[in-house]
Amino acid sequence: MRRTNTTLLICIVIGLAVGFYNRSQSRQFEPVTQMSNITGRSPMDHSGRLVIATWNIRGYPEKRASDRAWFTATLSELNPDIVCIQEIANQGKVNSFLSTELNFASSAFQESSDGQDNAIFIKASVTMLDLADPTGFQHPVQAVYVAYDGFDAAIVTVHLSWTNKALREREKNALQAVVSDMLARDPDLIINGDFNTTEQGIQALAQAIGMVVMVPAGQDGIGTTHANNRYDHFLVSPDLAQEEALSCMIQTFSGEDRVTARRVSDHLPVLATFRTDGHFRDRP
């Protein structure tokens, strides 16, 4: 009887440990209120928080003047402190972004021949250091280090290959070295963007590279594309997940906004919110 009880106790302990590990790779973060309509609404209030958005915009600027105006109004209302853009073609487009989207003061960008580059735009209130960008990706990766009050972290924006599955798997493997390199700078790391990877696949990737998926609370079954695929994600380091990471949200649209959003991009914006309390600061 004693041996049976001991065996049972060992099984319970192992089961609890496995469950805790699996939960550590994915967290349901706080739900947040979404916009119900864009036109005529004031910017969302993010006082005391840092908000980062990721959005595959499928080209910039939009061809239609009305779509360009909608994008500008939407981005202004979402009011992120940092926006990570996928599929922006060249330096001229980046310059156009900064001259049109007036909330943003500077960018990190490296033009390539790919034509679907990544860019990171920040408000003047955010301090940014452009880092050497990791290589070996079809769509060039963009990496920066940012600070805002007590928040400081490395941010890496990716757009993994869509057309070449074998290349996409190699890019996922390359992210392990990216994580190791960035965590050597700071325990706080964010990898976001269009991973072209489903929810099940992103969990496996996060576990393999030692990151945590920010899962939007209350949005089960909602995709980050209009085809309802969830390809766009925020992965954060365990230290960041335990301390500053607060909430994650897929911004959906309805009515005429939805019609326009589908013309602007096949992807939806995803926003993540972080605490900025001074005691979280990792560097002077």
Secondary structure, DSSP 4 states (H G I P E B T S, - for coil): -HHHHHHHHHHHHHHHHHHHHHHHTEEEPBP-PPPS--TTPPPPP-TTEEEEEEEE-SSSS-SSHHHHHHHHHHHHHH--SEEEEEEE--HHHHHHHHHHSTT--EEEE---SSS-EEEEEE-TTSEEEEPPPP-S-SS--EEEEEEETTEEEEEEEEE--SS-HHHHHHHHHHHHHHHHHHHTT-S-EEEEEE----HHHHHHHHHHHT-EEEEPTT-TT--SBTTS---EEEEE-HHHHHTTEEEEEE----HHHHHHHHHH-SB--EEEEEE--GGG----
